[in-house]
Amino acid sequence: MSDRVIPVLDQRAAPLQPRIPTALPTATGVLQDGLGRPLHDLRISVTDRCNFRCAYCMPKEIFDKDYQYYLPHAALLSFEEITRLSQVFVQHGVRKLRLTGGEPLLRKHVENLIAQLAGLRTPDGQPLDLTLTTNGSLLRRKAQVLKDAGLQRVTVSLDGLDDAVFRRMNDVDFPVAEVLDGIAAAQQAGLQHIKVNMVVKRGTNEDQILPMARHFRGTGVTLRFIEYMDVGATNGWCMDEVLPSAEVIALLQRELPLVPLEATAPGETAQRWGYVGADGRHDPALGEVGVISSVTQAFCHECSRARLSTEGQLYTCLFADQGWDLRTLLRNGSSDAQLSAAVADIWQGRTDRYSELRSQLPPSEAAPRRRIEMSYIGG
C-alpha cells in the first residue's frame, strides 16, 4: 500500500449551497459581515495550475507529473461568468479585483478577461482597481498586452535574487533573470505601483532579505516581505520556519534606515516602512518596503477580502476548508438579483478569523488542519 498523501483537492468537502432569500434586497454598496467588516476586495483565481513548484504552495512531491486532480476546462468559470459575478460584487462595495491562480498568466487569453473587467464601473461611475499577481515567468512577453487590455497594477512573487536560491525555491530550475526581465517589462509597459512579494522562510532564504532590499530600493518597485503561512495542507508548515516581520525590519534597519508610514487604505494587509533620506525623513525617491505579518500580528479584524475559486466557489477566508457554490447558481438560470442576494447572505454570515485564533495558541497546539490549497483558492 502506498504511503503517498492524497492531495487536499481530492479530499475537499462538497461545496455549501447558497441560500437565496425569499425577499431579494437591493444592494446598497455597503455590505458588512458578522463582525462588522465590509466587503471591499475580490480575489479571483482563474486557474489552479502553475509552472512553479514552490514548497510553501505546490510542493513537487504532491503536485508531481502524476497529479490527477486539476480541474477540467469545463469546470472553470468562463470569462463572461467571472465578469457577471464581479459586477454583482461591485454592487455590494467591492472596489478592487485581483486576478490570481495558480499562475494566472497560464490561463489562455486572460487579457480578454482583463478587458471585460476593466469595463466595469462602481455605482457612482468609477473604474475599479484592477490588478494581478504572477510569478513573473511569463510577464516579459505578456506585460504590454495586459496593460493594453486595462490592467493597472501587477504584483510579482520573487523569493530571492541569488539564482541558486531562487531555482531551489521554485523547484523547476527557473532562472531569476527572467523574472527580473518581466518586472522591467511591466515598468516599461506603464503598469503602475508594481509590488514584489517575498515569502521569507527561516532556514531557506532569509539571507536574501538585504540583497532584495538593496536591489529594489529607489527603483519605484515596492518590496514586501511575507511571513511563511500555514496555508493549505501540503506544505509541511511549522512555526519554527516563520521569521517574524519584526526581525525582518530590525535586519533592514541595521543597513537601510526606515521610518513607519501610514496605511494607504483601511484593511491594508502590509505595514509600510519608508527608506530614510539624508534629512532623516522618508525619501519618496528611495521608495518603501512592506511587511505582511499574518502569523505574528494577525489582521483578521480588518479583513475585507472574499475569494472566488477557479470553479466558482466563494471562500470567505484564505484558510477555509469549504466554499459556497456560486457556479450552480450561474448556470441554473439565477437572476442577478438572486446572485446578489446569495452573496449578501453569505458575507453577512461570515465570522472567519482563523489567524487570530491560531495566534492565541502555543506553537505546540497550532496543529495543521485540512484546508483548501492556496493554488486553488488564490493567494
C-alpha angles and dihedrals in degrees: 000000000000119000091206114134113242107235119249094244089065090049101043117129121248110274120262115253114237119236117232108208116230091234110055108216121210115247111250099191091250119086123169130190128225091281096047096259116145125227107243108140134051121192113199122199110207098181138015091212130094136179092217126073102205109177094228093056116017108010112200094230088066104028096047131140090282095055106129106182106081111128118259116241093251090060093057121094112253119237089254091053091049091050093048092051091045090056089053090053091047090057087057095054106278110148101166129058121189122188113214140157148141084303106333095202088067089069106099114248093357087160088072089060090048090053091052094048092046088062094060120104135196118246088266092051101258123141118244127249099254118191142154136212118216141165087234097236093121098027098099092062096037105039098092096044090049091052092046090052091056106269109150106187141014135202118204124202110222122160101187147351098226105096095218092050092046094048090049093050097047087044094207096085093249113165121240091222092071092054090050089050089053092053090050090050090052090053092047091050090056101250108159135225095011114196131197118206119206119189106210116212117183112239092019114061111351088115087068095063097089096038089052092049093048091049098051099035109114095007098103090248117118114221118209127191116212125199113237105260136204095240120156122355106268107063097082093233120192130172092238089071094055115103105201116235090236089065091048092054092045090053092050093046092061091067108011112040115221138190125202117255131204120259114264094218140009112273094021108164098211128072106222126225124182126212112247121238130208092283093059093250133102111288108208090201089064092049130208146270131223135208124209107203102182092148104042099027106026116200100194090128090069100036111133098167132117123186128216114200127220092262097043105268117144116223122190096197137033088231096051124134097198137037139200118253108237094155092072090053090050093050100040095063101265114166124238088253090055092047090049092051092049093051091048092050092051095048095044089056094050117121101156118149104146098152093052091050092047092050090058092061127079112251091253090062099042091094119176119254133194111283138162111272118254090232088064101039098035128244 
